Amino acid sequence: MTDRLNITLLGSKFMGRAHSNAWSQVGRFFDVHPRPVLHTVVARNAAELADFAKQWDWANYTTDWNAAVTADETDLVDIATPNRAHREAAIVALEAGKHVACEKPLAATLEDAEAMAAAAAAAPGRTFVWFNYRRVPAVALAHRIVASGALGRIYHARASYLQSWGGPNTPLLWRFQGDIAGSGAHGDLNAHIVDAVRFITGEEITSVEGAIEETFIEERELLDGSAGDDISRNGAIGRSTVDDAVLFLSRLSGGGIASFEATRLATGYSNANRIEIHGESGALRFNFERMNELGYFRDDLEGSERGWTTIDVTRGADGHPYAGAWWPPGHGLGYEHGFVNQARDIVAVIGRGEPEVPLPDFADALQTQRVLQAAIDSAREHQPIQIEQP
Ligand SMILES: NC(=O)c1ccc[n+]([C@@H]2O[C@H](COP(=O)([O-])OP(=O)(O)OC[C@H]3O[C@@H](n4cnc5c(N)ncnc54)[C@H](O)[C@@H]3O)[C@@H](O)[C@H]2O)c1
């Protein structure tokens, strides 16, 4: 194996920037082998692409995704395009023998996710899904605390992901178009917290017992342009074909119960990704808006010490995940560090090393997609849905 890992990135906007930053930073903070090389970036807007490539130090750029994905020099294809585009690019890449790192949700539909997982199972390349919140040190620590058995049996998982940018003045971006996005807040936000609950508890979600899917804003202003490159409002009105909010109740494989809420209309919240876990001997709570902290309640503490403790998860010398690669204690991390940490773990797996905490592959993300589909089925059919288990 050479010590280079040539990356071809698809997408150059929000996640395109987050991933470009991750690939360029990872070798500066972690000792990684092979070393990622920013080889080629692909997007649709040719006019903007040259500037993007220059700003982020991509050696090459093109609008021809198929040629870039299948090129001999490409080792890993990194998919940061709208959800509907994940399937084709991932399957072409896997069939060409490449490693694939794909943004979440794995796909726009369960059918697409199944096809992608089947292609992954038949291909030599490794697969990864960018559930980046697993790589926030506080979330990784929560996973370790539960895995140590310190919480005992899990009774409750309570997860909500609250944003507020989806009001009536927000135009009909691809995120509101069902044929491109698959779903709205559900695939966008519930995907993250379903993955996080599975990751932290180590349990599977076995059923959806009831769900609500709501579209509050049915019409939005149309944009000229294509997915991710919407340039201007054109004054016409189109229909939103996705949910604005989805809430559902579930059972866990260890006998506990869980609730999930995702919305783009939680006025006052910008990115409140919150998870609380209650076990028989302790509890944990996390809120991304205070991402360097993990709340921990230990039921074995007596008297005056009993109560919630806030752990500042920045102390690498004390074993806080990823923290040792970054700054001295108390110098907090931000949103982008989760992506750099994930880039570190992707490279470690490709180099036959170990990730800091488990990384989701396509098979793992397919299970999250089954949960998402069960919630939608439950909401539409008004009945509980059992979820196929891996
Ligand atoms: N992990 C996270 O926290 C997180 C956050 C935001 C978005 N996402 C996911 O990342 C993906 C991209 O979202 P985004 O917010 O970056 O979107 P975006 O609209 O900001 O950018 C989309 C990019 O994809 C390109 N594109 C569109 N269709 C394409 C196609 N068929 N082939 C090649 N390129 C194409 C566009 O040119 C643009 O560069 C989505 O799957 C989304 O769910 C994940």
The ligand as a Tripos MOL2 file, in Angstrom:
@<TRIPOS>MOLECULE
LIG
   44    48     1     0     0
SMALL
NO_CHARGES

@<TRIPOS>ATOM
      1 N1        -23.1860   15.4190    8.7170 N.am      1 LIG1
      2 C1        -23.8510   16.5550    8.8520 C.2       1 LIG1
      3 O1        -23.9250   17.1250    9.9300 O.2       1 LIG1
      4 C2        -24.5050   17.1540    7.6390 C.ar      1 LIG1
      5 C3        -24.8530   18.5160    7.6150 C.ar      1 LIG1
      6 C4        -25.4100   19.0370    6.4450 C.ar      1 LIG1
      7 C5        -25.6470   18.2140    5.3470 C.ar      1 LIG1
      8 N2        -25.3380   16.8970    5.4270 N.ar      1 LIG1
      9 C6        -25.5720   16.0040    4.2790 C.3       1 LIG1
     10 O2        -24.5870   16.2960    3.2640 O.3       1 LIG1
     11 C7        -25.1620   16.1410    1.9580 C.3       1 LIG1
     12 C8        -24.9730   17.4520    1.1980 C.3       1 LIG1
     13 O3        -25.6150   18.4950    1.9190 O.3       1 LIG1
     14 P1        -25.0870   20.0050    1.8500 P.3       1 LIG1
     15 O4        -25.7420   20.7130    2.9860 O.co2     1 LIG1
     16 O5        -23.6200   20.0410    1.7110 O.co2     1 LIG1
     17 O6        -25.7560   20.4690    0.4650 O.3       1 LIG1
     18 P2        -25.4700   21.7840   -0.3390 P.3       1 LIG1
     19 O7        -26.7440   22.1250   -1.0150 O.co2     1 LIG1
     20 O8        -24.8080   22.7990    0.5280 O.co2     1 LIG1
     21 O9        -24.3660   21.3210   -1.4440 O.3       1 LIG1
     22 C9        -24.6550   20.3030   -2.4100 C.3       1 LIG1
     23 C10       -23.4760   20.1570   -3.3700 C.3       1 LIG1
     24 O10       -23.7220   19.0000   -4.1820 O.3       1 LIG1
     25 C11       -23.4940   19.3320   -5.5710 C.3       1 LIG1
     26 N3        -24.3740   18.4490   -6.3600 N.ar      1 LIG1
     27 C12       -25.7140   18.4540   -6.3990 C.ar      1 LIG1
     28 N4        -26.1660   17.4320   -7.1380 N.ar      1 LIG1
     29 C13       -25.0650   16.7720   -7.5520 C.ar      1 LIG1
     30 C14       -24.8630   15.6370   -8.3440 C.ar      1 LIG1
     31 N5        -25.9040   14.9410   -8.8550 N.pl3     1 LIG1
     32 N6        -23.5850   15.2310   -8.5710 N.ar      1 LIG1
     33 C15       -22.5290   15.9200   -8.0590 C.ar      1 LIG1
     34 N7        -22.6690   17.0140   -7.2860 N.ar      1 LIG1
     35 C16       -23.9230   17.4150   -7.0490 C.ar      1 LIG1
     36 C17       -23.7830   20.7780   -5.6970 C.3       1 LIG1
     37 O11       -23.0850   21.3100   -6.8090 O.3       1 LIG1
     38 C18       -23.2650   21.3160   -4.3420 C.3       1 LIG1
     39 O12       -21.8730   21.5600   -4.4650 O.3       1 LIG1
     40 C19       -26.6200   15.7380    2.1780 C.3       1 LIG1
     41 O13       -26.7240   14.3310    2.0920 O.3       1 LIG1
     42 C20       -26.9200   16.1920    3.5990 C.3       1 LIG1
     43 O14       -27.9170   15.4250    4.2510 O.3       1 LIG1
     44 C21       -24.7670   16.3720    6.5460 C.ar      1 LIG1
@<TRIPOS>BOND
     1     1     2 1
     2     2     3 2
     3     2     4 1
     4     4     5 ar
     5     4    44 ar
     6     5     6 ar
     7     6     7 ar
     8     7     8 ar
     9     8     9 1
    10     8    44 ar
    11     9    10 1
    12     9    42 1
    13    10    11 1
    14    11    12 1
    15    11    40 1
    16    12    13 1
    17    13    14 1
    18    14    15 2
    19    14    16 1
    20    14    17 1
    21    17    18 1
    22    18    19 2
    23    18    20 1
    24    18    21 1
    25    21    22 1
    26    22    23 1
    27    23    24 1
    28    23    38 1
    29    24    25 1
    30    25    26 1
    31    25    36 1
    32    26    27 ar
    33    26    35 ar
    34    27    28 ar
    35    28    29 ar
    36    29    30 ar
    37    29    35 ar
    38    30    31 1
    39    30    32 ar
    40    32    33 ar
    41    33    34 ar
    42    34    35 ar
    43    36    37 1
    44    36    38 1
    45    38    39 1
    46    40    41 1
    47    40    42 1
    48    42    43 1
@<TRIPOS>SUBSTRUCTURE
     1 LIG1         1 GROUP 0 **** ****
